[in-house]
Amino acid sequence: MGSVYDLIVIGSGPAGQRAAIYAAKLGKKVALVEMREVVGGVSINTGTIPSKTMREAVLHLSGYNYKSIYGMNYRVKERITMADLAFRVQHVIKTEIDVTEAQLSRNNVEMLSGVASFVDPTHVQVTNSRGPTVYETKSTLIGTGTKPASSVLVPINGNTIINSDQVLELTNLPKTMIVVGGGVIGVEYTCMFAALGVRVTLIERRPRLLEFADQEIVEALSYHLRDARVTMRLNEEVESVEEMPDGGVVANLESKKKVQGDALLYAVGRQGNVDELNLAAVGVEADKRGRIPVDKDFRTKCQNIFAVGDVIGFPSLASVSMEQGRIGAARAFGDESIVSNPSFYPYGIYTIPEISFIGKTEEQLTEEDVPYEVGVAYYREIARGQIRGDTTGRLKLIFHRESHSILGVHIIGEGASELLHIGQAVMALGGTIEYFVDTVFNYPTLAECYKVAAFNGLNRVSKFD
């Protein structure tokens, strides 16, 4: 029998880390269980951090951001290899792991290495190479995250047919690539490979990409994708995937089309990591996609067991998972002081160009019969946009026609995910569009887009007043 804890956290991704550290700061005895050799979960090791670092390496080495200034043939490195991309990624991963381990150690969080499973509501078994050990705990928080979903129709081989965890394991940069899935992961990797000159075919069964994002912004992204020679097959379903004798891949579509490529990335959804948890022992059931149902306090059916992060489903963002972890840990010890408003959660989609938004989309507001107006600023009209060489970005402010309160901010363009936080702060503090008109922004900056968009929107309203 192992030690007795106030809280055992299962999974050391963003949700688990934040939960463990918050509980430790409350003076609780906390253990963090991780089945990998290293901490950080999918976020640091195969997901968020590697993909965003790879994107940065792609933008730098391909000279993407400066082609509009120096010409289409401009490149920092002529022959970019997967090894070039992996080099930068491995450096960042190592640093992030070191930082995370230092934070956990500094806060006296005990690390338990192995696979966790429930014995009963107050006992968790951790199994590693030395065998199983059972630990007693007052509360448990599940932050096990997700893994790429698989399909019997797609024989993943880790070489020419891969999932999103295996992208950096590609030995060579393919000349042509098939991406199955037009969600965030599929579209982000499509953009990266297209920027490297790979001919990508993107297959998505829905009529448009990224359905939860603003339609105008997605249309702008779709234009960029086509401009980068991406072929989009929307409303198409993959019937089967086969390896060819010459080493290529063929995706057979239900519409009887055949799509050929050197490699195929299968990025259709993710599955909750719940198989080893033995949830039945505590009366908790996950759905068919491995998602654990929770209430507003992230409590499962079992009163002293909480679940946070990607394993509970949408929105599956590292930033949100951290906040959920903090709230879940607080509630486990009766702390009601932390209140978070999901309507002010920002979204960052690291496509090329990147997309970021907060609040409602035009489609949602139209559906809800809310009287709104829109103000738009284009990067090409802003001095900083010209200096940076990004003349295609835009910022859209959506505000209430009568109260002038900010209802949504939607941005496409480099720096979008940073720029968004200005709008987020104004929204969260209940500001109106007049704030942007009356505020002086540094010049030249992209932040000026807010002022330009505000004037644009108010000009539209004044014509009717």
C-alpha positions as CSV (number, residue, x, y, z in Angstrom):
1,M,0.0,0.0,0.0
2,G,1.3,3.4,-1.0
3,S,1.0,6.8,0.6
4,V,-2.3,8.6,1.4
5,Y,-3.1,11.8,-0.6
6,D,-5.6,14.6,-0.5
7,L,-5.7,14.6,-4.3
8,I,-4.4,12.3,-7.0
9,V,-4.2,13.9,-10.4
10,I,-4.1,11.5,-13.4
11,G,-2.3,13.0,-16.4
12,S,0.3,15.7,-16.5
13,G,-0.9,17.7,-19.5
14,P,-2.0,21.4,-19.1
15,A,-5.1,20.5,-17.1
16,G,-3.4,18.1,-14.7
17,Q,-0.4,20.3,-14.1
18,R,-2.5,23.3,-13.2
19,A,-4.8,21.2,-11.0
20,A,-1.9,19.7,-9.1
21,I,-0.1,23.0,-8.5
22,Y,-3.3,24.8,-7.4
23,A,-4.1,22.0,-4.9
24,A,-0.5,22.1,-3.6
25,K,-0.8,25.9,-3.1
26,L,-3.8,25.2,-0.9
27,G,-1.5,23.2,1.3
28,K,-2.8,19.8,0.2
29,K,-0.7,16.6,-0.3
30,V,-0.9,16.0,-4.1
31,A,0.4,13.2,-6.4
32,L,0.5,13.5,-10.2
33,V,0.4,10.2,-12.1
34,E,1.9,10.1,-15.6
35,M,2.2,7.0,-17.8
36,R,4.9,8.6,-20.1
37,E,8.6,8.8,-19.4
38,V,8.2,12.6,-19.3
39,V,5.6,15.1,-18.1
40,G,3.5,17.4,-20.3
41,G,1.1,15.0,-21.9
42,V,0.1,15.3,-25.5
43,S,0.3,19.1,-25.3
44,I,4.0,19.3,-24.8
45,N,5.1,16.0,-26.4
46,T,3.0,15.4,-29.6
47,G,0.3,18.1,-29.9
48,T,0.1,21.8,-29.2
49,I,3.8,22.7,-28.6
50,P,5.3,20.5,-31.4
51,S,2.7,21.6,-33.9
52,K,3.0,25.3,-33.1
53,T,6.9,25.0,-33.1
54,M,6.8,23.2,-36.4
55,R,4.6,26.0,-37.8
56,E,7.1,28.6,-36.6
57,A,9.9,26.7,-38.3
58,V,7.9,26.3,-41.5
59,L,7.2,30.1,-41.6
60,H,10.8,31.0,-40.9
61,L,12.5,28.5,-43.3
62,S,10.1,28.9,-46.1
63,G,10.2,32.7,-45.9
64,Y,6.4,32.7,-46.1
65,N,5.8,36.0,-44.3
66,Y,8.1,38.0,-46.6
67,K,7.3,36.6,-50.1
68,S,5.0,39.5,-50.7
69,I,8.0,41.8,-50.2
70,Y,11.0,39.8,-51.6
71,G,9.1,37.8,-54.3
72,M,7.7,34.3,-54.5
73,N,11.1,32.6,-54.9
74,Y,12.3,34.0,-51.5
75,R,13.3,31.2,-49.1
76,V,15.6,31.2,-46.0
77,K,16.6,27.5,-46.8
78,E,16.3,26.0,-50.2
79,R,15.8,22.3,-49.4
80,I,13.8,22.1,-46.2
81,T,13.8,18.6,-44.6
82,M,11.7,17.0,-41.8
83,A,15.0,17.0,-39.8
84,D,15.1,20.8,-40.1
85,L,11.7,21.0,-38.6
86,A,12.2,18.4,-35.9
87,F,15.4,20.1,-34.7
88,R,13.6,23.2,-33.5
89,V,10.7,21.2,-32.1
90,Q,12.9,18.9,-30.0
91,H,14.7,22.0,-28.5
92,V,11.4,23.6,-27.4
93,I,9.9,20.3,-26.1
94,K,13.0,19.7,-23.9
95,T,12.8,23.2,-22.5
96,E,9.1,23.0,-21.8
97,I,9.5,19.6,-20.0
98,D,12.3,21.1,-17.8
99,V,10.1,24.1,-16.9
100,T,7.1,21.9,-16.0
101,E,9.2,19.5,-13.9
102,A,10.7,22.5,-12.0
103,Q,7.2,24.0,-11.3
104,L,5.9,20.7,-10.0
105,S,9.0,20.1,-7.9
106,R,9.0,23.6,-6.5
107,N,5.3,23.1,-5.4
108,N,6.1,19.7,-3.7
109,V,3.9,17.7,-6.1
110,E,4.9,14.1,-6.0
111,M,5.3,12.4,-9.3
112,L,4.1,8.8,-9.7
113,S,5.2,7.1,-12.9
114,G,2.9,4.4,-14.4
115,V,-0.7,3.7,-15.6
116,A,-3.4,4.7,-13.2
117,S,-6.7,2.8,-12.7
118,F,-9.5,3.0,-10.1
119,V,-9.9,0.3,-7.4
120,D,-12.8,2.2,-5.8
121,P,-13.7,5.9,-5.2
122,T,-10.8,6.4,-2.7
123,H,-8.1,4.1,-4.0
124,V,-6.1,4.4,-7.2
125,Q,-3.7,1.7,-8.5
126,V,-0.5,2.8,-10.3
127,T,1.2,0.1,-12.4
128,N,4.7,0.4,-13.8
129,S,7.7,-1.8,-14.5
130,R,8.0,-2.6,-10.7
131,G,4.4,-3.8,-10.6
132,P,1.2,-2.3,-9.1
133,T,0.9,0.0,-6.1
134,V,-2.4,1.1,-4.5
135,Y,-2.7,4.6,-3.1
136,E,-5.4,6.1,-1.0
137,T,-6.9,9.5,-1.9
138,K,-9.7,11.8,-0.7
139,S,-10.3,13.1,-4.2
140,T,-9.1,12.2,-7.7
141,L,-9.0,14.5,-10.8
142,I,-8.8,12.9,-14.3
143,G,-6.9,14.9,-16.9
144,T,-5.8,12.1,-19.2
145,G,-6.5,13.9,-22.4
146,T,-7.0,12.3,-25.8
147,K,-5.4,10.3,-28.5
148,P,-6.0,10.4,-32.3
149,A,-9.1,8.5,-33.3
150,S,-8.5,5.5,-35.5
151,S,-10.6,3.8,-38.2
152,V,-10.6,0.3,-39.6
153,L,-10.9,1.9,-43.0
154,V,-7.5,3.6,-42.5
155,P,-4.5,1.3,-41.9
156,I,-2.1,3.6,-40.0
157,N,1.5,2.4,-40.6
158,G,3.5,5.2,-39.1
159,N,5.2,5.7,-42.4
160,T,3.0,6.7,-45.4
161,I,-0.3,6.6,-43.5
162,I,0.0,8.6,-40.2
163,N,-2.0,10.2,-37.5
164,S,-1.4,13.7,-36.0
165,D,0.9,12.3,-33.3
166,Q,3.3,10.9,-36.0
167,V,3.8,13.9,-38.3
168,L,7.3,14.6,-37.1
169,E,8.2,10.9,-37.6
170,L,8.0,11.3,-41.3
171,T,11.4,10.6,-42.7
172,N,11.0,12.7,-45.9
173,L,8.9,15.6,-46.9
174,P,6.3,14.2,-49.3
175,K,5.7,15.9,-52.6
176,T,1.9,15.2,-52.4
177,M,-0.2,14.6,-49.4
178,I,-3.8,13.7,-48.5
179,V,-5.2,15.1,-45.3
180,V,-8.4,13.5,-44.1
181,G,-10.3,15.8,-41.7
182,G,-11.1,19.5,-42.0
183,G,-11.1,20.2,-38.2
184,V,-8.5,22.3,-36.4
185,I,-5.7,19.7,-36.5
186,G,-6.2,18.7,-40.2
187,V,-6.4,22.3,-41.4
188,E,-3.3,23.4,-39.4
189,Y,-1.2,20.7,-40.8
190,T,-2.6,21.3,-44.3
191,C,-1.4,24.9,-44.1
192,M,2.1,23.9,-42.9
193,F,2.7,21.4,-45.6
194,A,1.2,23.7,-48.3
195,A,3.6,26.5,-47.2
196,L,6.5,24.0,-47.7
197,G,5.4,23.5,-51.3
198,V,3.6,20.1,-50.7
199,R,0.6,19.6,-53.0
200,V,-2.2,18.9,-50.4
201,T,-5.6,17.4,-51.0
202,L,-7.9,18.1,-48.0
203,I,-10.9,15.8,-47.6
204,E,-13.8,16.9,-45.2
205,R,-17.2,15.3,-45.0
206,R,-18.9,18.5,-43.9
207,P,-19.8,21.4,-46.4
208,R,-17.3,23.8,-44.8
209,L,-14.1,23.8,-42.7
210,L,-14.1,24.8,-39.0
211,E,-17.9,25.1,-38.7
212,F,-17.7,26.8,-35.2
213,A,-15.7,29.8,-36.6
214,D,-17.1,32.9,-38.3
215,Q,-18.0,32.1,-41.9
216,E,-16.3,35.2,-43.4
217,I,-13.1,34.3,-41.7
218,V,-13.2,30.7,-42.8
219,E,-13.9,31.9,-46.4
220,A,-10.8,34.0,-46.2
221,L,-8.8,31.0,-45.0
222,S,-10.2,28.9,-47.8
223,Y,-9.1,31.5,-50.3
224,H,-5.5,31.3,-48.9
225,L,-5.6,27.5,-49.0
226,R,-6.6,27.4,-52.6
227,D,-4.0,30.1,-53.4
228,A,-1.4,27.7,-51.8
229,R,-2.6,25.0,-54.3
230,V,-4.6,23.0,-51.8
231,T,-7.4,21.0,-53.4
232,M,-10.4,20.9,-51.1
233,R,-12.8,18.0,-51.3
234,L,-15.7,19.1,-49.1
235,N,-18.9,17.0,-48.6
236,E,-16.7,14.0,-49.3
237,E,-16.4,10.8,-47.2
238,V,-13.4,8.4,-47.3
239,E,-14.6,4.8,-48.0
240,S,-11.2,3.2,-47.7
241,V,-7.4,3.8,-47.8
242,E,-4.9,1.5,-49.4
243,E,-1.1,1.4,-49.8
244,M,0.2,1.1,-53.3
245,P,3.0,-1.2,-54.4
246,D,5.1,1.8,-55.3
247,G,4.9,3.2,-51.8
248,G,2.1,5.8,-52.5
249,V,-1.4,6.0,-50.9
250,V,-4.8,6.0,-52.5
251,A,-7.9,7.3,-50.7
252,N,-11.1,5.9,-52.2
253,L,-14.1,8.3,-51.7
254,E,-17.7,7.3,-51.4
255,S,-18.4,9.5,-54.5
256,K,-16.2,7.0,-56.4
257,K,-13.3,9.5,-56.7
258,K,-9.8,8.3,-56.1
259,V,-7.2,10.7,-54.5
260,Q,-3.5,9.8,-54.8
261,G,-0.6,11.0,-52.7
262,D,2.8,10.1,-51.3
263,A,1.5,10.2,-47.8
264,L,-1.9,10.4,-45.9
265,L,-2.6,12.2,-42.6
266,Y,-5.7,10.9,-40.8
267,A,-7.0,13.7,-38.6
268,V,-10.6,12.9,-38.0
269,G,-11.3,13.6,-34.3
270,R,-9.7,12.4,-31.1
271,Q,-10.6,9.8,-28.6
272,G,-10.5,10.2,-24.8
273,N,-7.8,8.3,-22.9
274,V,-10.1,6.3,-20.6
275,D,-9.4,2.6,-21.5
276,E,-7.0,1.9,-18.6
277,L,-8.9,3.9,-16.0
278,N,-11.3,1.2,-15.0
279,L,-14.1,3.8,-14.6
280,A,-16.7,1.0,-13.9
281,A,-15.1,0.6,-10.5
282,V,-16.4,4.1,-9.5
283,G,-19.7,4.0,-11.5
284,V,-18.5,6.5,-14.2
285,E,-19.2,5.9,-17.9
286,A,-17.5,7.6,-20.8
287,D,-19.4,8.0,-24.2
288,K,-18.3,6.2,-27.4
289,R,-15.7,8.9,-28.0
290,G,-14.2,8.4,-24.6
291,R,-15.5,11.7,-23.2
292,I,-16.4,11.8,-19.5
293,P,-19.6,13.7,-18.6
294,V,-19.2,16.3,-15.8
295,D,-21.3,19.0,-14.1
296,K,-20.4,22.8,-14.1
297,D,-17.9,22.1,-11.3
298,F,-16.2,19.3,-13.4
299,R,-17.5,16.7,-11.0
300,T,-18.3,13.3,-12.4
301,K,-21.2,11.0,-11.2
302,C,-18.8,10.0,-8.4
303,Q,-18.8,12.9,-5.9
304,N,-15.1,12.9,-5.1
305,I,-13.9,12.3,-8.7
306,F,-13.4,15.2,-11.1
307,A,-12.5,15.3,-14.8
308,V,-11.1,18.2,-16.8
309,G,-9.4,19.1,-20.1
310,D,-9.8,17.3,-23.5
311,V,-11.1,14.1,-21.9
312,I,-14.4,16.0,-21.2
313,G,-14.7,17.2,-24.8
314,F,-15.2,20.6,-26.5
315,P,-13.5,23.0,-26.6
316,S,-10.3,20.9,-26.2
317,L,-8.0,23.9,-25.9
318,A,-4.8,23.8,-23.8
319,S,-5.6,27.3,-22.4
320,V,-9.1,26.2,-21.4
321,S,-7.9,22.9,-20.0
322,M,-5.6,24.8,-17.6
323,E,-8.5,26.9,-16.3
324,Q,-10.7,23.8,-15.9
325,G,-7.9,22.1,-14.0
326,R,-7.6,25.0,-11.6
327,I,-11.4,25.2,-11.0
328,G,-11.7,21.4,-10.7
329,A,-9.0,21.3,-8.0
330,A,-10.6,24.2,-6.2
331,R,-14.0,22.6,-6.1
332,A,-12.5,19.3,-4.8
333,F,-11.6,21.2,-1.6
334,G,-14.8,23.3,-1.4
335,D,-13.2,26.5,-2.8
336,E,-16.0,28.3,-4.7
337,S,-14.0,31.6,-5.1
338,I,-12.8,30.9,-8.6
339,V,-15.4,31.8,-11.2
340,S,-14.7,31.6,-14.9
341,N,-16.9,32.8,-17.8
342,P,-16.7,30.4,-20.8
343,S,-18.2,33.0,-23.1
344,F,-14.9,35.0,-22.7
345,Y,-12.7,32.0,-23.6
346,P,-10.6,32.9,-26.7
347,Y,-9.9,30.5,-29.6
348,G,-6.6,30.4,-31.4
349,I,-6.3,28.3,-34.5
350,Y,-2.7,28.2,-35.8
351,T,-3.4,28.0,-39.5
352,I,-1.4,30.0,-42.0
353,P,-2.5,32.8,-41.6
354,E,-3.7,32.2,-38.0
355,I,-7.2,32.7,-36.9
356,S,-8.3,33.9,-33.4
357,F,-11.8,34.9,-32.1
358,I,-13.9,35.5,-29.0
359,G,-17.6,35.9,-28.5
360,K,-20.4,35.3,-31.0
361,T,-20.2,34.8,-34.8
362,E,-22.4,36.7,-37.2
363,E,-24.3,33.4,-37.9
364,Q,-25.0,32.9,-34.2
365,L,-26.2,36.5,-33.7
366,T,-28.4,36.3,-36.8
367,E,-29.9,33.1,-35.5
368,E,-30.6,34.8,-32.1
369,D,-32.2,37.9,-33.7
370,V,-29.6,40.2,-32.1
371,P,-29.3,43.6,-33.8
372,Y,-25.6,43.9,-34.5
373,E,-23.3,45.9,-36.7
374,V,-19.8,45.1,-38.0
375,G,-16.6,47.2,-38.3
376,V,-13.7,45.8,-40.3
377,A,-10.0,46.8,-40.5
378,Y,-7.7,45.4,-43.1
379,Y,-4.0,44.8,-42.3
380,R,-3.1,46.3,-45.7
381,E,-4.5,49.7,-44.5
382,I,-2.4,49.6,-41.4
383,A,1.3,50.7,-41.6
384,R,2.4,47.7,-39.4
385,G,0.7,45.3,-41.9
386,Q,2.7,46.8,-44.7
387,I,5.9,46.7,-42.7
388,R,5.4,43.0,-41.7
389,G,4.4,42.1,-45.2
390,D,1.0,40.7,-44.2
391,T,-1.4,42.6,-46.5
392,T,-4.2,39.9,-46.4
393,G,-5.2,39.9,-42.7
394,R,-8.3,41.5,-41.3
395,L,-9.9,42.3,-37.9
396,K,-13.7,42.2,-37.5
397,L,-15.5,43.8,-34.6
398,I,-19.1,42.8,-34.0
399,F,-21.1,45.2,-31.7
400,H,-24.6,45.7,-30.5
401,R,-26.4,48.4,-32.6
402,E,-28.0,50.0,-29.6
403,S,-25.8,49.5,-26.6
404,H,-22.6,49.4,-28.6
405,S,-21.3,46.6,-26.4
406,I,-18.7,44.3,-28.0
407,L,-20.3,41.0,-29.0
408,G,-17.4,39.3,-30.9
409,V,-13.9,39.9,-32.3
410,H,-12.8,37.8,-35.2
411,I,-9.3,38.1,-36.7
412,I,-7.4,36.4,-39.5
413,G,-3.7,37.3,-40.0
414,E,-0.3,36.8,-38.4
415,G,-0.4,37.8,-34.8
416,A,-4.1,37.2,-34.5
417,S,-3.9,35.1,-31.3
418,E,-1.9,37.9,-29.6
419,L,-4.0,40.8,-31.0
420,L,-7.3,39.2,-29.8
421,H,-6.5,39.7,-26.1
422,I,-7.1,43.5,-26.4
423,G,-10.7,42.8,-27.5
424,Q,-11.0,40.1,-24.9
425,A,-10.1,42.6,-22.1
426,V,-12.6,45.2,-23.3
427,M,-15.4,42.6,-23.6
428,A,-14.7,41.1,-20.2
429,L,-14.7,44.5,-18.5
430,G,-18.0,45.5,-20.2
431,G,-16.5,48.1,-22.6
432,T,-18.2,49.5,-25.7
433,I,-16.9,50.2,-29.2
434,E,-16.2,53.8,-28.2
435,Y,-13.3,52.6,-26.1
436,F,-11.4,51.8,-29.2
437,V,-12.2,55.2,-30.8
438,D,-11.0,57.1,-27.7
439,T,-7.9,55.1,-26.9
440,V,-4.5,56.0,-28.3
441,F,-2.6,52.9,-29.6
442,N,1.1,52.8,-30.3
443,Y,2.0,53.6,-33.9
444,P,2.7,51.6,-36.0
445,T,1.1,48.5,-34.5
446,L,-1.5,45.9,-35.5
447,A,-3.4,47.1,-32.4
448,E,-4.5,50.1,-34.5
449,C,-6.8,47.7,-36.3
450,Y,-9.2,48.1,-33.4
451,K,-9.5,51.8,-33.9
452,V,-9.9,51.6,-37.6
453,A,-12.6,48.8,-37.2
454,A,-14.4,50.9,-34.6
455,F,-14.6,54.0,-36.8
456,N,-15.7,51.7,-39.7
457,G,-18.5,50.2,-37.6
458,L,-19.7,53.5,-36.1
459,N,-19.8,55.1,-39.5
460,R,-22.2,52.4,-40.6
461,V,-24.5,53.0,-37.6
462,S,-24.4,56.8,-37.9
463,K,-25.9,56.6,-41.4
464,F,-29.1,55.2,-40.0
465,D,-29.3,57.4,-36.9
